[in-house]
Amino acid sequence: MGKFDGKVAVVTGGTSGIGLATAQQFVKEGAYVFITGRRQNELDEAVELIGKNVTGVQGDISKLEDLDKLYETVKQEKGHLDILFANAGLGSLLPLGEITEEHYYKTFDVNVKGTIFTVQKALPLFPNKIGSIILTGSTAGAMGNPAFSIYGASKAAIRQLVRSWILDLKGTEIRINVLSPGTVHTPAYDDLFGSNLESFLAYAKQVTPLGRIGEVEEIANAAIFLASKESSYINGIELFVDGGVVQI
């Protein structure tokens, strides 16, 4: 038996990296998974890779009509939801003095607005008000990084939302936690750092107490824990999966 036999999960940003690895793990543990992504071709490839017990729903979490489409699909196909991994997010590098209004809105519309409504619109689908919600944070929300202030601020906002949301949901059995990865080489890093990627990864290894960067499977394993009964008394935390970076 798997940890999630008969359970239904949603993973936003599930076409690559941490989201894809987590969706794969959910399916291996018996869940049926709905994944989202903005690009249809990447979504189709992810669905094919996962192979079974998966539905892909194309959409952008910053667009409320796309979230409505997602949850209507979940409702029609499965009728309920047990696990939500609100993982979709983005970031780009701009230092103070070069920050633009477009940069601000693009980051906050996805990372903050999109996450808020991803969670809020999911709530009616949790049967008997029981379930697990996991939000993807970041070490950038807890420490300074050059040219990454807007992204870091958006992830700090995610952390603060959860502190209040667990009070809003007091009396239910819906748990909400934040999973904050450290440096993990995903396809997003290729776009973010470009030709500077190798030097950044070398720096990340140097400053990480474990002396290496993380693997997407390690982040997925933490998500499995937060979604499972093994974490049934864990609520409102930020779990750093970062090799110790934030602790020093």
C-alpha positions in Angstrom: 0.0 0.0 0.0 1.1 3.5 -0.7 0.9 6.5 1.6 -1.8 8.1 -0.6 -3.9 5.3 -1.9 -7.2 6.7 -3.0 -6.1 10.3 -2.4 -6.3 13.2 -4.9 -3.5 15.8 -5.2 -3.0 19.0 -7.2 0.5 20.1 -8.0 0.8 23.6 -9.7 3.9 24.1 -11.7 4.1 20.4 -12.2 5.8 20.2 -15.5 9.4 20.3 -14.4 11.8 20.4 -11.5 10.4 20.1 -8.0 6.8 20.1 -9.1 7.3 17.2 -11.5 9.4 15.2 -9.1 6.8 15.6 -6.4 3.9 14.7 -8.7 5.8 11.5 -9.7 6.3 10.6 -6.0 2.6 11.2 -5.3 1.6 8.8 -8.0 4.1 6.2 -6.8 2.5 6.4 -3.4 -1.0 5.8 -4.8 -2.4 9.2 -5.4 -4.2 10.5 -8.5 -2.5 13.8 -9.5 -3.6 16.9 -11.4 -0.7 19.0 -12.6 -0.6 22.4 -14.1 1.7 24.3 -16.4 1.6 27.4 -18.6 3.0 25.6 -21.7 0.9 22.9 -23.3 3.8 21.0 -24.9 5.7 20.8 -21.6 2.5 19.8 -19.8 1.9 17.0 -22.3 5.5 15.8 -21.9 5.2 15.7 -18.1 1.9 13.8 -18.3 3.6 11.2 -20.6 6.6 10.9 -18.2 4.4 10.4 -15.1 2.5 7.8 -17.2 -0.6 7.0 -15.1 -3.1 8.4 -12.7 -2.4 12.0 -13.9 -4.3 14.7 -15.6 -2.7 17.9 -17.0 -4.6 21.2 -16.9 -3.0 24.0 -18.9 -3.1 27.4 -17.1 -1.4 30.3 -15.4 -2.1 30.6 -11.7 -2.1 34.4 -11.8 -5.2 34.2 -13.9 -8.2 33.4 -11.8 -10.2 31.9 -14.7 -7.4 29.4 -15.2 -7.7 28.4 -11.5 -11.4 28.0 -11.9 -10.8 25.7 -14.9 -8.4 23.7 -12.8 -10.7 23.1 -9.9 -13.7 22.5 -12.1 -11.7 19.7 -13.8 -10.8 18.2 -10.4 -14.4 18.4 -9.3 -15.8 16.8 -12.5 -13.1 14.0 -12.6 -12.7 13.2 -8.9 -15.1 15.2 -6.9 -12.7 16.2 -4.1 -9.2 17.1 -3.2 -6.9 15.8 -0.4 -3.5 17.4 -1.1 -2.6 20.7 -2.6 1.0 21.5 -3.5 1.0 25.2 -4.5 4.4 25.1 -6.1 4.1 27.3 -9.2 6.3 30.4 -9.0 8.9 32.4 -10.8 11.7 34.9 -10.3 14.3 37.0 -12.0 17.4 39.0 -11.1 17.2 42.8 -10.9 19.2 44.9 -8.4 17.8 48.0 -6.6 18.0 50.9 -9.0 16.9 48.7 -11.9 13.6 47.3 -10.5 10.7 47.9 -12.9 7.0 48.0 -12.3 6.6 45.1 -14.8 9.2 43.1 -12.8 7.3 43.7 -9.6 3.9 42.8 -10.9 5.1 39.7 -12.8 6.7 38.3 -9.7 4.0 39.2 -7.2 1.1 38.3 -9.5 2.3 34.7 -9.7 4.1 34.1 -6.4 1.7 35.9 -4.1 -1.6 36.6 -5.8 -1.5 33.3 -7.7 -0.7 31.3 -4.5 -3.4 33.1 -2.5 -6.1 32.2 -5.0 -4.7 28.7 -5.7 -5.3 28.0 -2.0 -8.5 29.8 -1.5 -10.3 28.4 -4.5 -9.2 24.9 -3.5 -10.8 25.0 0.0 -14.4 23.9 -1.0 -12.9 20.7 -2.5 -11.5 19.4 0.7 -14.0 16.8 2.0 -15.0 17.3 5.7 -12.4 20.0 5.9 -9.5 17.5 6.1 -6.3 17.7 4.1 -2.8 19.0 3.6 -1.7 22.2 1.8 1.9 22.8 1.0 3.3 26.1 -0.4 6.7 26.4 -2.0 8.7 29.1 -0.3 12.5 29.7 -0.6 15.6 30.4 1.4 15.5 33.7 -0.4 12.5 34.7 1.8 14.6 34.4 4.9 18.0 35.8 3.9 19.4 38.5 1.6 20.5 37.8 -1.9 21.9 40.4 -4.4 19.4 41.4 -7.1 16.8 39.0 -5.8 14.9 41.4 -3.4 11.5 41.2 -5.2 11.5 37.4 -5.4 12.7 37.2 -1.8 9.9 39.6 -0.7 7.3 37.5 -2.5 8.5 34.3 -0.7 8.6 36.1 2.6 4.9 37.0 2.0 4.1 33.4 1.5 5.6 32.6 4.9 3.5 35.3 6.5 0.3 34.3 4.8 0.6 30.8 6.3 0.9 32.2 9.9 -2.5 33.8 9.5 -4.2 31.1 7.4 -3.7 28.4 10.1 -5.7 30.6 12.4 -8.4 31.2 9.8 -8.7 27.4 9.4 -8.7 26.7 13.2 -11.3 24.1 13.9 -10.7 22.3 10.7 -8.2 19.5 9.9 -6.7 21.3 7.0 -3.0 21.8 7.6 -0.9 24.4 5.8 2.9 24.4 5.7 5.7 26.0 3.8 8.4 24.0 2.1 11.5 26.1 1.3 14.2 24.6 -0.8 17.7 25.8 -1.0 19.8 25.6 -4.2 18.4 22.8 -6.4 19.4 22.8 -10.1 16.1 22.8 -12.0 15.4 24.1 -15.5 14.4 27.5 -14.1 18.0 28.0 -13.0 19.2 27.7 -16.6 17.0 30.7 -17.5 17.8 32.6 -14.3 21.6 32.4 -14.4 22.4 31.7 -18.0 26.1 31.7 -18.6 26.8 32.4 -14.9 25.1 29.1 -13.9 28.2 27.1 -13.2 29.8 29.8 -11.1 26.7 30.2 -9.1 26.4 26.4 -8.4 30.0 26.3 -7.4 29.4 29.2 -5.0 26.2 27.5 -3.6 28.1 24.3 -2.9 30.8 26.3 -1.1 28.4 28.1 1.3 26.2 25.1 2.0 27.2 23.2 5.2 26.6 19.9 3.5 28.9 21.0 0.7 26.6 20.2 -2.2 23.4 21.4 -3.9 20.1 19.6 -3.4 18.3 17.1 -5.7 14.7 17.6 -6.8 13.9 14.2 -5.3 15.0 15.4 -1.9 12.6 18.3 -2.0 9.9 15.9 -3.2 10.5 13.6 -0.3 9.9 16.5 2.1 6.7 17.3 0.3 5.6 13.7 0.7 6.3 13.9 4.4 4.3 17.2 4.8 1.4 15.7 2.9 1.3 12.4 4.8 -0.1 11.2 8.1 3.5 11.2 9.4 3.2 15.0 9.8 -0.3 15.0 11.2 0.6 17.4 14.1 2.8 19.7 12.0 1.0 22.9 11.0 2.2 26.4 10.0 5.9 25.6 9.9 8.5 26.6 7.3 10.6 23.5 6.5 13.9 24.4 5.0 15.4 21.7 2.8 18.6 23.5 2.1 21.6 21.6 3.4 21.7 24.0 6.4 22.2 27.3 4.6 19.6 29.3 6.5 20.8 28.1 9.9 24.2 29.7 9.7 
